[in-house]
Amino acid sequence: MIDKVARSLRKRTGRLLGAPVRPEELLRRKTIAGAYLRGQGIEIGALHNPLKVPILYLAIPDKRYTFDRDRPVTPIEHLMRDYQEGPAWSRRQHFEEWTRLVNKVQDEKRVAREADDLMAKRAPIHFHVWTQAELLELIAALRRMWPFDIELMFKRDNEVIFVLRKPAETRGRDLAEA
């Protein structure tokens, strides 16, 4: 059943599960937004704006089952600051953390060089990471901010999948107006 739902959603979004999608791409969708958010687009605004469409499909890696396993969970306060100030304030920190904890580099000069290189390449690292439990807390916190229904949530392999639906009475409006 779960595989059937995932195949149907992939077919309707025109994307394979695992294909990266930027938040601005999600805004162009008319009926269903599909995304595998690898961290670089997980901003609170990535949920706020795409819910102009009726359905949002999210597939988010659980750090415990990926190369991110040694990284600390991204706190919701970090996402709130990204939402309010933009993500530039923490960009370098993410690349340095990635270099230390994923690439296992300990020498600080080498960490700085590798972080510079990753930033110059605009490397698609996972900027934010969570486990299933923290993802549930994040979705619950966002639901307190904006109205949406959680139609489906399940864990599949190394990712947690959510299908979120905007309530009928708020469709077509920005959720900040709802």
VENHUHU-V861469 format. One line per field, one symbol per residue. psi: psi as a letter, one per 30 degrees, with the letter a starting at -180 (. if undefined). A space follows every 10 residues. Layout:
psi=???
//
This chain:
psi=eeeeeeeeee effgkkkfkk kkefeeffke ekkkkjjgef gileffeeef gflekkkkjk kjffgafgef kkkjlfeeee eeeeflfefg eeeeeeeeee fefhkekeee eeeeeeeeee fhkiljekkl leeeeeeeee eeffekklkj ekklkjcglk kkjkkkkefg kflkfff.
//
